[in-house]
Amino acid sequence: MLPGKNDPKVTRAWCFYDWANSAYSLVIISTIFPIYYGAIAKNTDGSDMVRFLGFNINSSVLFSYAISFSYLIISFLNPFLTAIADYSGRKKLFLRAFCYIGSVCCAGLFFFTKDTFTVSMFLFMLAAMGWTGSIVFYNSYLPDIATEDQYDTLSARGFSWGYIGSVLLLVANLALVLKPELFGLDPANTSLPPRISFLTTGIWWFAFAHYTFYYLPKNAHSKPRQGSWVLNGFHELKKVFGQVKQMALLKRFLLAFFFYSMGVQTIMYVATIFGDKELHLAAEKLITTILILQLVAIAGAYGFARLSAAIGNIKTLAVSVVLWIGICIGAYFVYSEYAFYALAAMVGLVMGGIQSLSRSTYSKLIPAETADTASFFSFYDITEKVAIVLGTFAYGAIAQITGTMRNSVLALITFFVIGFIILATIRENKGATQVKAPVV
């Protein structure tokens, strides 16, 4: 064991940030907020067209575009911010700042009504920026706090804790939404319970993150700092970019990750809207689907970690991509409620596996003991975020043009196939194809 690594208190605190922030992803992106958003956006004539910044746009398309815009902004900012964080030794400061922006804006969604639609959409986008902006700094701690043999297991544990914590808060929020009288609320005021759930989600994220902030090291690497943070941050980014250009295996993995992430992330973000618009499932059935997905994902994260120990990370990722292709085909032909539940269980299984394994695989590919983990993970993060931007944009555009989300889901197969082909060209032994960058 390397000095300072695999400390149970530190690794537990790292996993706890998944516990804290995953509630945002589940409640705001996947369940209660999309359903509430759909109700707010519904017009008296039954149409789903909304007015936003002077444009008339379909509400589900606006939802996809809002996510795309948020992640696009972060994709531009994070490479520079991570370089500054690495140089200044203030990685935890940046993690904390994005956490505060996201959690406070999430809590601000308590004020989301028809009268505050435009302002609330900006709060929604800022919350998304805070959430996704913090993830790159959080992920970059993995190689700092654990030895390589623990990456897969620790990454799986982090995602699993996130799934558990988010489900616990969701269940509590569901009790509030479905049985408001138990909490002394007027059942006739149907807008208040979901808005309270947005508030509790922001508080949950803000509060539990402080356990992480208390134990995570400020800077895992001791390195003299002098001069301007910003100027030297740009120099740091240029240095890391030069290293990345020499690392053939890492570049190939990022390319594969880019394509299969376009499919994975898009499905995760629009699954609830698909069930609503295409299958016309009731809100409680949509949330049941998400609960199935989250709980199965716990088994998926650990299961794929075990499989990777047996056959290797790359082959395991290739297996999961093949399963995603099958999910897309299945989604196109799903018309019944129970078939949708079965499909959700499969999504959960491979979702947990591919997310945790992608993170740990990338950790194994960056130079050992580098002081620039945040900068290296910015390339992983920007790859994922650009994939989300393009994936959700393509999904929304195809749905708007063809009039059905089924065609959008089917089109995602293309991204998975390309990702699989690239994965198939990667040799498992990284030393054979990757030029190791010197550690400075």
C-alpha positions as CSV (number, residue, x, y, z in Angstrom):
1,M,0.0,0.0,0.0
2,L,1.4,3.4,-0.9
3,P,1.7,5.9,1.9
4,G,-1.5,7.9,2.4
5,K,-3.6,5.7,0.1
6,N,-6.5,3.4,0.8
7,D,-7.2,5.2,4.1
8,P,-10.8,4.0,5.1
9,K,-11.8,7.4,6.4
10,V,-10.7,9.1,3.2
11,T,-12.2,6.6,0.8
12,R,-15.5,6.5,2.8
13,A,-15.6,10.3,2.6
14,W,-15.0,10.2,-1.1
15,C,-17.9,7.7,-1.6
16,F,-20.1,10.0,0.5
17,Y,-20.0,12.7,-2.2
18,D,-21.7,10.3,-4.5
19,W,-24.3,9.8,-1.7
20,A,-24.7,13.6,-1.5
21,N,-24.9,14.6,-5.1
22,S,-26.7,11.6,-6.7
23,A,-30.0,12.7,-5.1
24,Y,-29.9,15.7,-7.5
25,S,-29.5,13.4,-10.5
26,L,-32.3,11.2,-9.4
27,V,-34.9,13.7,-8.1
28,I,-34.2,16.6,-10.5
29,I,-33.1,15.0,-13.7
30,S,-34.9,11.6,-13.7
31,T,-38.1,11.6,-11.6
32,I,-40.0,14.3,-9.7
33,F,-38.7,17.4,-11.5
34,P,-39.4,16.1,-15.1
35,I,-42.9,15.1,-14.1
36,Y,-43.6,18.4,-12.4
37,Y,-42.0,20.3,-15.3
38,G,-44.3,18.4,-17.7
39,A,-47.3,19.5,-15.7
40,I,-46.2,23.1,-15.5
41,A,-45.5,23.2,-19.2
42,K,-48.9,21.7,-20.2
43,N,-51.2,24.2,-21.7
44,T,-55.0,24.3,-21.2
45,D,-55.5,23.1,-24.8
46,G,-53.3,20.0,-24.0
47,S,-50.3,21.1,-26.1
48,D,-46.7,21.0,-24.8
49,M,-45.5,24.1,-26.4
50,V,-43.8,26.7,-24.1
51,R,-42.6,30.2,-24.5
52,F,-38.9,30.6,-23.6
53,L,-36.8,33.7,-24.4
54,G,-39.2,34.7,-27.2
55,F,-39.3,31.3,-28.8
56,N,-42.1,28.7,-28.9
57,I,-40.6,25.3,-28.3
58,N,-41.8,21.8,-27.4
59,S,-41.3,21.4,-23.6
60,S,-39.5,18.0,-23.8
61,V,-37.2,19.4,-26.5
62,L,-36.5,22.5,-24.3
63,F,-35.6,20.1,-21.4
64,S,-33.1,18.3,-23.6
65,Y,-31.6,21.6,-24.9
66,A,-31.3,23.0,-21.4
67,I,-29.2,20.1,-20.3
68,S,-27.1,20.3,-23.5
69,F,-26.4,24.0,-23.0
70,S,-25.5,23.6,-19.3
71,Y,-23.0,20.8,-20.1
72,L,-21.6,22.7,-23.1
73,I,-20.7,25.7,-20.9
74,I,-19.0,23.4,-18.3
75,S,-17.1,21.6,-21.1
76,F,-15.5,24.9,-22.0
77,L,-14.7,26.0,-18.4
78,N,-13.5,22.9,-16.7
79,P,-10.2,22.3,-18.6
80,F,-9.0,25.7,-17.5
81,L,-10.4,25.4,-13.9
82,T,-8.9,22.0,-13.4
83,A,-5.5,23.2,-14.5
84,I,-5.7,26.1,-12.1
85,A,-6.8,23.8,-9.3
86,D,-3.9,21.4,-10.0
87,Y,-1.3,24.2,-10.0
88,S,-2.7,26.1,-7.0
89,G,-3.4,22.9,-5.0
90,R,-7.0,24.0,-4.5
91,K,-8.8,21.1,-6.0
92,K,-11.1,20.7,-3.0
93,L,-11.9,24.5,-3.1
94,F,-13.3,24.1,-6.7
95,L,-15.2,21.0,-5.7
96,R,-16.8,22.9,-2.8
97,A,-17.6,26.0,-5.0
98,F,-19.4,24.0,-7.7
99,C,-21.3,22.0,-5.0
100,Y,-22.5,25.2,-3.4
101,I,-23.7,26.7,-6.7
102,G,-25.5,23.5,-7.7
103,S,-27.1,22.8,-4.3
104,V,-28.3,26.3,-3.7
105,C,-29.8,26.6,-7.2
106,C,-31.4,23.2,-6.8
107,A,-33.0,24.4,-3.6
108,G,-34.1,27.6,-5.4
109,L,-36.4,25.4,-7.7
110,F,-38.8,25.5,-4.7
111,F,-40.0,28.7,-6.4
112,F,-40.7,27.1,-9.8
113,T,-44.2,28.0,-11.0
114,K,-45.8,29.0,-14.3
115,D,-45.1,32.6,-13.3
116,T,-41.4,32.0,-12.7
117,F,-40.9,29.6,-15.6
118,T,-38.0,31.4,-17.4
119,V,-36.1,32.2,-14.2
120,S,-36.6,28.7,-12.9
121,M,-35.2,27.2,-16.1
122,F,-32.1,29.3,-15.6
123,L,-31.9,28.0,-12.0
124,F,-32.3,24.4,-13.4
125,M,-29.4,25.0,-15.8
126,L,-27.2,26.5,-13.1
127,A,-27.9,23.6,-10.8
128,A,-26.9,21.3,-13.7
129,M,-23.7,23.3,-14.1
130,G,-22.9,23.0,-10.4
131,W,-23.5,19.3,-10.4
132,T,-21.5,18.4,-13.5
133,G,-18.8,21.0,-12.7
134,S,-18.1,19.3,-9.3
135,I,-17.9,15.8,-10.7
136,V,-14.6,16.3,-12.5
137,F,-12.9,17.3,-9.3
138,Y,-14.6,14.5,-7.4
139,N,-13.6,11.9,-9.9
140,S,-10.0,13.1,-10.0
141,Y,-9.5,12.1,-6.4
142,L,-9.8,8.4,-7.2
143,P,-6.1,7.9,-8.2
144,D,-5.0,10.2,-5.4
145,I,-6.6,8.3,-2.5
146,A,-6.4,4.6,-3.7
147,T,-4.0,2.2,-5.2
148,E,-4.7,0.9,-8.7
149,D,-5.8,-2.5,-7.6
150,Q,-8.7,-0.8,-5.7
151,Y,-9.9,1.5,-8.5
152,D,-12.6,-0.8,-9.8
153,T,-14.0,-1.7,-6.4
154,L,-13.9,1.8,-5.0
155,S,-15.5,3.3,-8.1
156,A,-18.3,0.7,-7.9
157,R,-18.7,1.5,-4.2
158,G,-19.0,5.2,-4.9
159,F,-21.7,4.7,-7.5
160,S,-23.5,2.2,-5.2
161,W,-23.6,4.6,-2.3
162,G,-25.0,7.2,-4.7
163,Y,-27.8,4.9,-5.8
164,I,-28.7,4.0,-2.2
165,G,-28.6,7.6,-0.9
166,S,-30.6,8.9,-3.8
167,V,-33.3,6.2,-3.5
168,L,-33.7,6.9,0.3
169,L,-34.3,10.6,-0.4
170,L,-36.5,9.9,-3.3
171,V,-38.7,7.5,-1.2
172,A,-39.1,10.2,1.4
173,N,-40.0,12.8,-1.2
174,L,-42.4,10.4,-2.8
175,A,-44.2,10.0,0.5
176,L,-44.4,13.8,0.7
177,V,-45.8,14.1,-2.9
178,L,-48.2,11.2,-2.8
179,K,-49.4,11.6,0.8
180,P,-49.0,15.3,1.7
181,E,-51.7,15.1,4.4
182,L,-49.3,13.0,6.5
183,F,-47.0,16.0,6.6
184,G,-49.7,18.5,7.5
185,L,-50.0,19.8,3.9
186,D,-53.1,20.6,2.0
187,P,-53.7,17.8,-0.6
188,A,-55.4,20.3,-2.9
189,N,-52.1,22.3,-3.3
190,T,-50.5,19.8,-5.7
191,S,-47.6,22.1,-6.6
192,L,-46.2,22.5,-3.1
193,P,-45.0,18.9,-2.3
194,P,-42.8,18.5,-5.4
195,R,-41.4,22.0,-4.8
196,I,-40.5,21.0,-1.3
197,S,-38.7,17.9,-2.7
198,F,-36.5,20.2,-4.8
199,L,-35.7,22.1,-1.6
200,T,-34.9,19.0,0.4
201,T,-32.7,17.7,-2.5
202,G,-30.6,20.9,-2.4
203,I,-30.3,20.7,1.3
204,W,-29.4,17.0,1.2
205,W,-26.6,17.6,-1.3
206,F,-25.3,20.7,0.6
207,A,-25.3,19.0,4.0
208,F,-23.9,15.6,3.3
209,A,-21.1,17.0,1.0
210,H,-19.5,18.5,4.1
211,Y,-18.6,15.1,5.4
212,T,-16.6,14.7,2.2
213,F,-15.0,18.1,2.5
214,Y,-13.9,17.4,6.0
215,Y,-11.8,14.3,5.2
216,L,-10.7,14.7,1.6
217,P,-7.1,16.1,1.4
218,K,-6.8,19.7,0.1
219,N,-4.0,18.6,-2.1
220,A,-2.7,15.0,-2.5
221,H,0.6,16.1,-4.0
222,S,3.1,18.4,-2.5
223,K,4.4,20.8,-5.2
224,P,5.8,24.3,-4.9
225,R,3.5,27.0,-6.1
226,Q,4.5,30.5,-7.2
227,G,3.2,33.2,-9.5
228,S,-0.2,33.7,-10.9
229,W,-2.7,30.8,-10.5
230,V,-4.4,31.7,-13.8
231,L,-1.3,32.1,-15.9
232,N,0.4,29.0,-14.6
233,G,-2.9,27.2,-14.8
234,F,-2.8,27.7,-18.6
235,H,0.7,26.4,-18.6
236,E,-0.3,23.4,-16.6
237,L,-3.1,22.6,-19.1
238,K,-0.7,22.9,-22.0
239,K,1.7,20.5,-20.3
240,V,-1.0,17.9,-19.6
241,F,-2.4,18.2,-23.1
242,G,1.1,17.5,-24.4
243,Q,1.2,14.4,-22.3
244,V,-2.2,13.2,-23.4
245,K,-1.2,13.5,-27.1
246,Q,1.6,11.0,-26.4
247,M,-0.7,8.4,-24.8
248,A,-2.1,6.3,-27.6
249,L,-4.2,4.0,-25.4
250,L,-5.7,6.8,-23.4
251,K,-6.7,8.7,-26.6
252,R,-8.3,5.6,-28.1
253,F,-10.2,4.9,-24.9
254,L,-11.5,8.5,-24.7
255,L,-12.7,8.1,-28.3
256,A,-14.6,4.9,-27.5
257,F,-15.9,6.5,-24.3
258,F,-17.1,9.5,-26.3
259,F,-19.3,7.5,-28.6
260,Y,-20.8,5.0,-26.2
261,S,-21.4,7.8,-23.7
262,M,-23.6,9.6,-26.3
263,G,-25.9,6.7,-26.1
264,V,-25.6,5.9,-22.3
265,Q,-26.1,9.4,-21.0
266,T,-28.9,10.3,-23.4
267,I,-30.9,7.2,-22.4
268,M,-30.4,8.0,-18.7
269,Y,-31.5,11.6,-19.1
270,V,-34.6,11.0,-21.2
271,A,-35.9,7.7,-19.9
272,T,-38.6,9.3,-17.8
273,I,-39.8,11.5,-20.7
274,F,-39.8,8.5,-23.0
275,G,-42.1,6.6,-20.7
276,D,-44.4,9.7,-20.3
277,K,-44.6,10.7,-24.0
278,E,-44.5,7.3,-25.8
279,L,-46.1,5.0,-23.3
280,H,-48.3,7.5,-21.4
281,L,-47.4,6.0,-18.1
282,A,-48.8,7.6,-14.9
283,A,-46.3,9.5,-12.7
284,E,-46.2,6.8,-10.0
285,K,-45.4,4.1,-12.6
286,L,-42.6,6.3,-14.0
287,I,-41.1,6.7,-10.6
288,T,-41.4,3.0,-9.9
289,T,-39.4,2.4,-13.1
290,I,-36.7,4.7,-11.9
291,L,-36.6,3.0,-8.5
292,I,-36.1,-0.4,-10.2
293,L,-33.3,1.1,-12.3
294,Q,-31.5,2.6,-9.4
295,L,-31.7,-0.6,-7.2
296,V,-30.6,-2.9,-10.0
297,A,-27.7,-0.5,-10.7
298,I,-26.1,-1.4,-7.3
299,A,-25.8,-5.0,-8.4
300,G,-24.6,-3.9,-11.8
301,A,-21.7,-1.8,-10.4
302,Y,-20.3,-4.5,-8.3
303,G,-21.1,-7.3,-10.8
304,F,-19.2,-5.6,-13.6
305,A,-16.3,-4.9,-11.2
306,R,-16.1,-8.6,-10.6
307,L,-16.3,-9.4,-14.3
308,S,-13.5,-6.9,-15.1
309,A,-11.3,-8.7,-12.5
310,A,-11.9,-11.9,-14.5
311,I,-11.7,-10.8,-18.2
312,G,-10.2,-7.2,-18.0
313,N,-11.7,-3.8,-18.1
314,I,-11.9,-3.3,-21.9
315,K,-13.6,-6.6,-22.6
316,T,-16.1,-5.9,-19.8
317,L,-16.9,-2.5,-21.2
318,A,-17.3,-4.1,-24.7
319,V,-19.8,-6.6,-23.2
320,S,-21.8,-3.7,-21.6
321,V,-21.9,-1.8,-24.9
322,V,-23.4,-4.8,-26.7
323,L,-26.1,-5.0,-24.0
324,W,-26.8,-1.3,-24.5
325,I,-27.4,-2.0,-28.2
326,G,-29.9,-4.6,-27.2
327,I,-31.6,-2.1,-24.9
328,C,-32.1,0.4,-27.8
329,I,-33.6,-2.3,-30.0
330,G,-35.9,-3.3,-27.1
331,A,-37.0,0.2,-26.4
332,Y,-38.1,0.7,-30.0
333,F,-40.5,-2.2,-29.7
334,V,-41.7,-1.5,-26.1
335,Y,-45.4,-0.7,-25.9
336,S,-46.5,-2.3,-22.6
337,E,-46.0,-1.3,-19.0
338,Y,-44.3,-4.5,-17.8
339,A,-42.0,-4.7,-20.8
340,F,-40.9,-1.2,-19.9
341,Y,-40.2,-2.3,-16.4
342,A,-38.1,-5.2,-17.7
343,L,-36.2,-2.9,-19.9
344,A,-35.6,-0.5,-17.0
345,A,-34.1,-3.4,-15.0
346,M,-31.7,-4.1,-17.8
347,V,-30.8,-0.4,-18.1
348,G,-30.0,-0.3,-14.4
349,L,-27.8,-3.4,-14.6
350,V,-25.6,-2.0,-17.4
351,M,-25.8,1.6,-16.2
352,G,-24.1,0.9,-12.9
353,G,-21.5,-1.2,-14.6
354,I,-20.5,1.0,-17.4
355,Q,-20.4,4.2,-15.3
356,S,-18.2,2.9,-12.5
357,L,-15.9,0.9,-14.8
358,S,-15.4,3.7,-17.2
359,R,-14.2,5.9,-14.4
360,S,-11.8,3.3,-12.9
361,T,-10.5,2.3,-16.4
362,Y,-9.5,5.9,-17.1
363,S,-7.9,6.2,-13.7
364,K,-5.6,3.2,-14.6
365,L,-4.6,4.9,-17.9
366,I,-3.3,8.2,-16.5
367,P,0.3,8.5,-15.4
368,A,0.9,7.0,-12.0
369,E,1.4,9.5,-9.1
370,T,0.8,12.5,-11.4
371,A,0.1,15.7,-9.5
372,D,-2.3,16.8,-12.3
373,T,-5.2,14.4,-11.7
374,A,-7.8,17.1,-12.1
375,S,-6.4,18.2,-15.4
376,F,-6.3,14.7,-16.7
377,F,-9.8,14.1,-15.6
378,S,-10.9,17.3,-17.3
379,F,-10.3,15.4,-20.6
380,Y,-12.5,12.6,-19.4
381,D,-15.1,15.0,-18.2
382,I,-15.2,17.1,-21.4
383,T,-15.4,13.9,-23.4
384,E,-18.5,12.8,-21.4
385,K,-20.1,16.3,-21.4
386,V,-19.7,16.9,-25.1
387,A,-21.1,13.4,-25.7
388,I,-24.1,14.4,-23.5
389,V,-24.5,17.6,-25.4
390,L,-24.5,16.0,-28.8
391,G,-26.5,12.9,-27.7
392,T,-29.3,14.9,-26.1
393,F,-29.3,17.4,-28.9
394,A,-29.5,14.7,-31.5
395,Y,-32.2,12.9,-29.6
396,G,-34.3,16.0,-29.2
397,A,-33.8,17.0,-32.9
398,I,-34.7,13.6,-34.3
399,A,-37.8,13.5,-32.0
400,Q,-38.9,16.9,-33.2
401,I,-38.4,16.1,-36.8
402,T,-39.9,12.7,-36.9
403,G,-42.6,13.2,-34.2
404,T,-41.6,10.2,-32.1
405,M,-38.8,9.4,-29.6
406,R,-38.7,5.8,-30.8
407,N,-36.7,6.9,-33.9
408,S,-34.3,8.8,-31.6
409,V,-33.7,5.7,-29.4
410,L,-33.0,3.6,-32.5
411,A,-30.6,6.2,-33.8
412,L,-28.5,5.8,-30.6
413,I,-27.4,2.4,-31.8
414,T,-25.0,4.0,-34.2
415,F,-23.1,5.6,-31.3
416,F,-22.9,2.3,-29.4
417,V,-21.7,0.4,-32.5
418,I,-18.9,2.9,-33.2
419,G,-17.9,2.8,-29.5
420,F,-17.8,-1.0,-29.6
421,I,-15.6,-1.1,-32.7
422,I,-13.1,1.3,-31.1
423,L,-13.0,-0.8,-27.9
424,A,-12.3,-3.9,-29.9
425,T,-9.1,-2.3,-31.2
426,I,-7.7,-1.6,-27.7
427,R,-5.2,-4.0,-26.3
428,E,-5.7,-4.7,-22.6
429,N,-2.0,-4.3,-21.7
430,K,-1.6,-0.6,-21.6
431,G,2.2,-0.7,-21.5
432,A,2.2,-2.1,-25.1
433,T,0.4,0.8,-26.6
434,Q,0.7,3.8,-24.3
435,V,3.6,6.1,-24.1
436,K,3.9,7.0,-20.4
437,A,4.2,10.7,-19.7
438,P,6.8,11.8,-17.2
439,V,5.4,12.7,-13.8
440,V,6.4,16.3,-12.9
